[in-house]
Amino acid sequence: MALLSFSRFLSLSNPKSTPASYSCTTCVMSLKMKAVNKDNAAILWYKYDLRLDDHPGIALASMQSTLVPLYIFDPRILSRFSDEMLELLVFALEDLRSSLKEQGSNLMIRFGTAESVIEGLVKEVKATNLFVEEEVEFDLWRIVQGVKETLDMISVTPKLVMWNTPFYDMKSLKVLPKSYDEFKKLNLPTTSPLSSQVLLPKADLSLSWGTLPTLEDLKKFMDDNAGTSRNRSSPTSELQKAQTATLSSFVQGLREEEFNENSLSDSTLKKIQRKRPIKSAFVTQCGNIVGGGTSLVLNALSAYLRYLEGTSRDEWQEVHEKLCAAETREGASFGALFGSALLLGIISRRRVYYEAIEYEKERNAGFVSPFGYSAKTVAAAVDTVCSIEWYTLLALKSKEASSAVRIWRWNGHLIHYTLTGDEGPALLLVHGFGAFWSHYRDNIHNIAQAGNRVWAMTLLGFGESEKPNIVYTEVVWAKLLRDFIIEVVGEHVHLVGNSIGGYFASIVTCLWPALVKSVILLNSAGNVIPGYSGACHSDVRQTSGAAWLGARFLSVFLRLNLRKTVRSCYPIRSDRADEWLIQEMLRASYDPGVVVVLESIFSFDLSVPINYLLQGFEKRVLVLQGMKDPLSDSRSRLAMLREHCEGIVIRELNAGHCPHDEKPEEVNSIIQEWVVTVESEVLTTSSKR
């Protein structure tokens, strides 16, 4: 049986670190000595940690007599990468291999599934240890578990050593409070990064180390192995084709440019390539994100932090230009520029924090102001990495607390979701503003027991899902739903949406109807406008001083009035607005980034009406309307829907704004019956063909 060793909250000593930050050093050295044997061979499996700098895994693995650093081009891991991310990956691996060679080692390149590759390599080098970074994402965790199960079957089972890069000096997840406000009160010290100067065992020249692919080779490999990235390859392939359909049928107000925000014309690309400095960190063809190797990224980080100083260095000037273009709101440029490098692990979060704080001290005679950072770029870098670390810890704790919680990464951000049911039609439940997936607490299992598979997700910016510093729009959330259906569900779904979640579901139905079997709207947001023809309106979303101030006022107001506000949405059964629901909403209201999400309230554009979004889809739309909804005039709304959405099915309920939670038994029964009816019609239509 494979042995597991965890070093999540352990740190290795650093000559520059303070004693207070490294109370666990003795524990780590003990772990290292137990893992070391002069005759041991080890494999270090690189995934999203493509660096030597600040890498606890390689520091531990370097004590082995033989070390094989390994990167596997596994289609399941790479399937969600854009072409630009694949290009960034190739550059990062080139630099990593070069850095390892400078240390006398090398990077082994293999193609295939991780289980098969690692099993073969373990037997070949007679490895006694496999070092692998702990994963929070469900799909990656499942791959690691698959590797473990595979290794359990061989005669000499190696030890699986799970490692992590600790950001805070924290002994256990048990001390992590659920509220970020309470977490900050712990005032935990941060740990210092490790040096990249690690003495590595010499590379075994008798091994076949493999060749790095070009971007074109890699894209061909991914195309050839598209069917292996998921279990249900055929439906997924159909969905991927559907999501690339043109958007010409949609309104001018939600233009295609919004869905290709990183695209550039050929002439622009040539201009960027022509002007690119020698030490540029914008290595991809699009040239919008920082990448390359660790040294390039660190150089770009220095340029970013020193933006206010100006520079005559060409590559720093380039960073400053990109910073201005990416600053869609204050501080958003850091995540936009460095988010991909952080995701691939070209640079660690605590290295960013360390460099930012050191620069702040340099600016302020060795001190860090307790009232905020003097440079906005320092604040942007520190706030971003601290926020990412919080949501990572929160996700790890949620996974430990409940096996129902799963984590998916979208555009680099952590999204919480759950799945119940093993077979039957697929349903995706989408919550309203301020809620989360477990707002469907009494719907998920009941609907699944009727022979369905039920997914429920927490949208970006809500609940325990990440709240990055971006400009939130209804289109961003619609794209999130689209990608979740394609990447996670893998087949067509019945979309269920409450409040603003219903509006997002309607956008998905309009833009990508091939992904949706039917739509169920629970007191959905959105208007009905007769004769709407898709008139052009502005789609530019810029934060304003009024939105900034309004979001902060609204945050305080909601915290003080949350119980009253929520209970008003439950006019029939106020007991359903219980303490659990209130506390979960309050908890999320203190999360980093929540005021940025609240700013979106002041820029929401719901001018594209529901009747237009559902045009041509009406016969597959079910509207469940709580008639005592305090947020809308339900009777006049239903009258407009009946008049302007021919074929739509409407059921009136004696409930408020959240009928699924206030009257779960009634809503569950209606949804179950609806799914059976739609599915039978689909089968009948298919048989006629």
Buried (B, 14 or more C-beta within 10 A) or exposed (E): EBEEBEBBBBBBBBEEBEEEBBEBBEBBEEBBEEBBBEEBBBBBBBBBBBBBBBBBBBBBBBBBEBBBBBBBBBBBBBBBBEBBBBBBBBBBBBBBBEBBEEBEBBBBBBBBBBBBBBBEBBEEBEBBBBBBBBBBBBBBBEBBEBBBEBBEEEEEBBBBBBBBBBBBBBBEBEEBBBBBEEBBEEEBEBBBBBBBEBEBBEBBEEBEBBEBBEBEBBBEBBEEBBEBBBEEEEBBBBBEEBBEEEBEEBBEBBBEEBBEEEEBEEEEBEEBEEEBBEBBBBBBBBBBBBBBBBBBBBBBBBBBBBBEEEBEBEBBBBBBEBBEEBBBBEBBBBBBBBBBBBBBBBBBBBBBBBBBBEBBEEBEEEEBEEEEBEBBBBBBBBBBBBBBBBBBBBBBBBBEEEEBBBBBBBBBBBBBBBBBBEEBBBBBBBBBBBBBBBBBBBBBBBBBEBBBBBBBBBBBBBBBBBBBBBBBBBBBBBBBBBBBBBBBBBBBBBBBBBBBBBBBBBBBBBBBBEBBBBBBBBBBBBBBBEEBEEEEEEBEBEBEEEBBEBBEEBBEEBEEEBBEBBBBBBBBEBEBBEEEBBEBBBBBBBBBBBBBBBBBBBBBBEBBBBBBBBBEBBBBBBBBBBBBBEBBEBEEBBEBBEEBBEEBBBBBBEBBBBBBBBBBEBBBBBBBEBBBEBBEBBEEEEEEE
